[in-house]
Amino acid sequence: MYMLTRKSTCLCSGYVVEKMNTKTGEWEPLTHSVAPEVNEFRVSELKEGEDYKFRVRAESDQGLSDPLDSDRATRVKNPFGTLKLSTTIV
C-alpha cells in the first residue's frame, strides 16, 4: 500500500497517484484524482517479484504540480511467503 501523508493544509482539489515498473521505466496513472482528505491509497495489480516506484502530484484549478517521487523502488512480495502445493498422482 502506498501512503500519502499531508504535513500542512492542502489548497488542492485532489491528488494524482502514478506507478512505474522499473523494468519498463514508464509512469502510468493509478487514478484520475484522489480527494485531498484521503491519506491512504491501495495499489493493486502489481506483479510479485518486480520493483515499482510511486509518485504523487497535487491537482488544482492551476493544473498539476511537479511530481513528488518515492526515493527508492519497492519490491512486491507475498507477505505470507511462498505458496507450496503438493499433488499425488495415482
N, CA and C atoms as a LAMMPS dump frame, in Angstrom:
ITEM: TIMESTEP
0
ITEM: NUMBER OF ATOMS
270
ITEM: BOX BOUNDS ff ff ff
-5.0000000000000000e+02 5.0000000000000000e+02
-5.0000000000000000e+02 5.0000000000000000e+02
-5.0000000000000000e+02 5.0000000000000000e+02
ITEM: ATOMS id mol type element x y z
1 1 1 N 0.847 -1.166 0
2 1 2 C 0 0 0
3 1 3 C 0.896 1.233 0
4 2 1 N 0.542 2.21 -0.771
5 2 2 C 1.309 3.454 -0.843
6 2 3 C 0.606 4.492 0.005
7 3 1 N 1.316 5.168 0.888
8 3 2 C 0.724 6.122 1.82
9 3 3 C 0.983 7.559 1.377
10 4 1 N -0.072 8.354 1.335
11 4 2 C 0.049 9.788 1.117
12 4 3 C -0.025 10.442 2.487
13 5 1 N 0.887 11.327 2.796
14 5 2 C 0.879 11.992 4.092
15 5 3 C 0.936 13.488 3.9
16 6 1 N -0.001 14.194 4.527
17 6 2 C -0.026 15.662 4.443
18 6 3 C 0.556 16.245 5.721
19 7 1 N 1.426 17.228 5.577
20 7 2 C 2 17.902 6.738
21 7 3 C 1.431 19.299 6.916
22 8 1 N 0.667 19.765 5.95
23 8 2 C 0.061 21.089 6.047
24 8 3 C -1.274 21.085 5.314
25 9 1 N -2.009 22.167 5.424
26 9 2 C -3.295 22.27 4.758
27 9 3 C -3.096 22.297 3.248
28 10 1 N -3.856 21.486 2.569
29 10 2 C -3.746 21.41 1.117
30 10 3 C -4.75 22.359 0.474
31 11 1 N -4.287 23.186 -0.435
32 11 2 C -5.161 24.071 -1.182
33 11 3 C -5.498 23.457 -2.534
34 12 1 N -5.299 22.163 -2.646
35 12 2 C -5.536 21.485 -3.917
36 12 3 C -6.921 20.834 -3.926
37 13 1 N -7.344 20.442 -5.114
38 13 2 C -8.636 19.769 -5.251
39 13 3 C -8.492 18.255 -5.171
40 14 1 N -7.266 17.762 -5.221
41 14 2 C -7.024 16.328 -5.134
42 14 3 C -5.604 15.982 -5.501
43 15 1 N -5.354 14.681 -5.586
44 15 2 C -4.028 14.17 -5.917
45 15 3 C -4.135 13.169 -7.06
46 16 1 N -3.089 13.074 -7.86
47 16 2 C -2.96 12.044 -8.879
48 16 3 C -1.8 11.151 -8.444
49 17 1 N -2.053 9.839 -8.367
50 17 2 C -1.036 8.873 -7.951
51 17 3 C -0.634 8.066 -9.181
52 18 1 N 0.691 7.885 -9.363
53 18 2 C 1.208 7.149 -10.51
54 18 3 C 2.195 6.088 -10.04
55 19 1 N 2.341 5.027 -10.841
56 19 2 C 3.33 3.979 -10.549
57 19 3 C 4.214 3.772 -11.764
58 20 1 N 5.425 3.268 -11.494
59 20 2 C 6.338 2.915 -12.575
60 20 3 C 6.967 1.567 -12.25
61 21 1 N 6.807 0.597 -13.14
62 21 2 C 7.532 -0.655 -13.032
63 21 3 C 8.945 -0.34 -13.519
64 22 1 N 9.953 -0.62 -12.705
65 22 2 C 11.321 -0.234 -13.077
66 22 3 C 11.821 -0.982 -14.306
67 23 1 N 11.175 -2.09 -14.681
68 23 2 C 11.566 -2.81 -15.906
69 23 3 C 11.186 -2.014 -17.154
70 24 1 N 10.032 -1.33 -17.117
71 24 2 C 9.569 -0.593 -18.29
72 24 3 C 10.016 0.859 -18.268
73 25 1 N 10.148 1.439 -17.068
74 25 2 C 10.538 2.843 -16.953
75 25 3 C 9.426 3.816 -17.326
76 26 1 N 8.205 3.315 -17.497
77 26 2 C 7.085 4.169 -17.891
78 26 3 C 6.145 4.423 -16.719
79 27 1 N 5.787 5.698 -16.526
80 27 2 C 4.831 6.082 -15.486
81 27 3 C 3.42 5.859 -15.999
82 28 1 N 2.551 5.322 -15.136
83 28 2 C 1.148 5.183 -15.507
84 28 3 C 0.269 5.621 -14.34
85 29 1 N -0.791 6.382 -14.634
86 29 2 C -1.674 6.858 -13.576
87 29 3 C -2.462 5.7 -12.961
88 30 1 N -2.621 5.743 -11.64
89 30 2 C -3.413 4.736 -10.939
90 30 3 C -4.85 5.209 -10.742
91 31 1 N -5.05 6.503 -10.82
92 31 2 C -6.376 7.074 -10.61
93 31 3 C -6.434 8.443 -11.251
94 32 1 N -7.634 8.915 -11.534
95 32 2 C -7.79 10.261 -12.08
96 32 3 C -7.562 11.295 -10.99
97 33 1 N -8.16 11.082 -9.818
98 33 2 C -7.976 12.033 -8.72
99 33 3 C -8.36 11.381 -7.396
100 34 1 N -7.562 11.654 -6.376
101 34 2 C -7.832 11.206 -5.018
102 34 3 C -8.201 12.446 -4.219
103 35 1 N -9.276 12.379 -3.447
104 35 2 C -9.733 13.528 -2.662
105 35 3 C -8.634 14.007 -1.707
106 36 1 N -8.542 15.326 -1.457
107 36 2 C -7.45 15.858 -0.628
108 36 3 C -7.467 15.368 0.817
109 37 1 N -8.603 14.936 1.323
110 37 2 C -8.647 14.448 2.717
111 37 3 C -8.201 12.99 2.853
112 38 1 N -7.985 12.304 1.733
113 38 2 C -7.539 10.907 1.754
114 38 3 C -6.04 10.866 2.028
115 39 1 N -5.617 10.029 2.985
116 39 2 C -4.189 9.936 3.281
117 39 3 C -3.661 8.522 3.085
118 40 1 N -4.454 7.666 2.427
119 40 2 C -4.055 6.293 2.197
120 40 3 C -4.638 5.857 0.86
121 41 1 N -3.851 5.132 0.081
122 41 2 C -4.306 4.699 -1.236
123 41 3 C -3.794 3.297 -1.496
124 42 1 N -4.689 2.363 -1.789
125 42 2 C -4.303 0.965 -2.038
126 42 3 C -4.01 0.771 -3.526
127 43 1 N -2.86 0.176 -3.804
128 43 2 C -2.439 -0.083 -5.181
129 43 3 C -2.609 -1.577 -5.448
130 44 1 N -3.306 -1.911 -6.527
131 44 2 C -3.498 -3.316 -6.875
132 44 3 C -2.85 -3.607 -8.228
133 45 1 N -2.925 -4.853 -8.639
134 45 2 C -2.395 -5.31 -9.927
135 45 3 C -0.893 -5.076 -10.075
136 46 1 N -0.158 -5.348 -8.988
137 46 2 C 1.301 -5.311 -9.038
138 46 3 C 1.798 -6.742 -9.213
139 47 1 N 2.901 -6.906 -9.915
140 47 2 C 3.448 -8.238 -10.168
141 47 3 C 4.471 -8.597 -9.095
142 48 1 N 4.273 -9.767 -8.475
143 48 2 C 5.181 -10.213 -7.429
144 48 3 C 6.597 -10.372 -7.963
145 49 1 N 7.59 -9.92 -7.168
146 49 2 C 8.995 -10.026 -7.545
147 49 3 C 9.504 -8.862 -8.368
148 50 1 N 8.606 -7.927 -8.759
149 50 2 C 9.039 -6.784 -9.561
150 50 3 C 9.114 -5.533 -8.694
151 51 1 N 9.925 -4.579 -9.136
152 51 2 C 10.153 -3.346 -8.388
153 51 3 C 9.34 -2.208 -8.985
154 52 1 N 8.759 -1.384 -8.097
155 52 2 C 7.935 -0.251 -8.518
156 52 3 C 8.353 1.013 -7.786
157 53 1 N 8.218 2.126 -8.473
158 53 2 C 8.356 3.448 -7.855
159 53 3 C 6.987 4.109 -7.941
160 54 1 N 6.728 5.042 -7.03
161 54 2 C 5.454 5.741 -6.995
162 54 3 C 5.705 7.234 -6.938
163 55 1 N 4.737 7.999 -7.426
164 55 2 C 4.827 9.449 -7.314
165 55 3 C 3.418 10.03 -7.197
166 56 1 N 3.376 11.229 -6.624
167 56 2 C 2.107 11.908 -6.372
168 56 3 C 2.208 13.329 -6.909
169 57 1 N 1.121 13.794 -7.517
170 57 2 C 1.008 15.175 -7.992
171 57 3 C -0.232 15.791 -7.364
172 58 1 N -0.112 17.023 -6.911
173 58 2 C -1.284 17.761 -6.426
174 58 3 C -2.007 18.348 -7.635
175 59 1 N -3.333 18.38 -7.545
176 59 2 C -4.152 18.891 -8.635
177 59 3 C -4.961 20.088 -8.132
178 60 1 N -4.956 21.169 -8.91
179 60 2 C -5.74 22.348 -8.557
180 60 3 C -6.297 22.968 -9.831
181 61 1 N -6.986 24.092 -9.696
182 61 2 C -7.509 24.767 -10.88
183 61 3 C -6.381 25.336 -11.745
184 62 1 N -5.157 25.373 -11.218
185 62 2 C -3.979 25.825 -11.967
186 62 3 C -3.33 24.684 -12.752
187 63 1 N -3.786 23.448 -12.523
188 63 2 C -3.21 22.283 -13.2
189 63 3 C -2.54 21.34 -12.213
190 64 1 N -1.613 20.529 -12.712
191 64 2 C -0.9 19.56 -11.88
192 64 3 C 0.434 20.125 -11.408
193 65 1 N 0.807 19.774 -10.175
194 65 2 C 2.108 20.188 -9.645
195 65 3 C 3.2 19.301 -10.219
196 66 1 N 4.452 19.664 -9.943
197 66 2 C 5.565 18.775 -10.241
198 66 3 C 5.396 17.537 -9.359
199 67 1 N 5.867 16.385 -9.819
200 67 2 C 5.675 15.169 -9.027
201 67 3 C 6.59 15.092 -7.813
202 68 1 N 6.088 14.439 -6.772
203 68 2 C 6.888 14.078 -5.608
204 68 3 C 7.131 12.582 -5.737
205 69 1 N 8.372 12.199 -6.092
206 69 2 C 8.707 10.796 -6.361
207 69 3 C 9.145 10.082 -5.096
208 70 1 N 8.866 8.758 -5.045
209 70 2 C 9.418 7.94 -3.965
210 70 3 C 10.931 7.923 -4.137
211 71 1 N 11.661 7.841 -3.033
212 71 2 C 13.116 7.927 -3.116
213 71 3 C 13.78 6.628 -3.559
214 72 1 N 13.039 5.513 -3.5
215 72 2 C 13.592 4.241 -3.957
216 72 3 C 12.449 3.327 -4.401
217 73 1 N 12.806 2.301 -5.136
218 73 2 C 11.815 1.337 -5.623
219 73 3 C 11.403 0.394 -4.5
220 74 1 N 10.202 -0.152 -4.623
221 74 2 C 9.662 -1.112 -3.671
222 74 3 C 9.441 -2.435 -4.393
223 75 1 N 9.972 -3.512 -3.827
224 75 2 C 9.787 -4.844 -4.425
225 75 3 C 8.503 -5.451 -3.874
226 76 1 N 7.689 -5.98 -4.775
227 76 2 C 6.422 -6.606 -4.393
228 76 3 C 6.692 -8.051 -3.998
229 77 1 N 6.206 -8.435 -2.795
230 77 2 C 6.355 -9.82 -2.376
231 77 3 C 5.14 -10.253 -1.571
232 78 1 N 4.899 -11.53 -1.576
233 78 2 C 3.794 -12.11 -0.837
234 78 3 C 4.131 -12.053 0.654
235 79 1 N 3.305 -11.393 1.478
236 79 2 C 3.621 -11.289 2.902
237 79 3 C 3.525 -12.621 3.642
238 80 1 N 2.934 -13.63 3.002
239 80 2 C 2.755 -14.928 3.65
240 80 3 C 3.786 -15.951 3.193
241 81 1 N 4.754 -15.553 2.393
242 81 2 C 5.78 -16.471 1.912
243 81 3 C 5.362 -17.172 0.637
244 82 1 N 6.142 -18.151 0.248
245 82 2 C 5.892 -18.876 -0.999
246 82 3 C 4.804 -19.918 -0.773
247 83 1 N 3.873 -19.99 -1.695
248 83 2 C 2.803 -20.972 -1.635
249 83 3 C 3.326 -22.294 -2.183
250 84 1 N 3.187 -23.351 -1.394
251 84 2 C 3.654 -24.677 -1.823
252 84 3 C 2.454 -25.574 -2.001
253 85 1 N 2.358 -26.167 -3.159
254 85 2 C 1.268 -27.101 -3.456
255 85 3 C 1.851 -28.482 -3.638
256 86 1 N 1.153 -29.485 -3.126
257 86 2 C 1.606 -30.853 -3.382
258 86 3 C 0.46 -31.609 -4.026
259 87 1 N 0.813 -32.45 -4.975
260 87 2 C -0.181 -33.23 -5.696
261 87 3 C 0.263 -34.685 -5.728
262 88 1 N -0.673 -35.578 -5.505
263 88 2 C -0.39 -37.008 -5.608
264 88 3 C -1.125 -37.538 -6.816
265 89 1 N -0.378 -38.176 -7.716
266 89 2 C -0.984 -38.797 -8.897
267 89 3 C -0.978 -40.286 -8.695
268 90 1 N -2.162 -40.893 -8.806
269 90 2 C -2.29 -42.332 -8.569
270 90 3 C -2.449 -43.054 -9.859
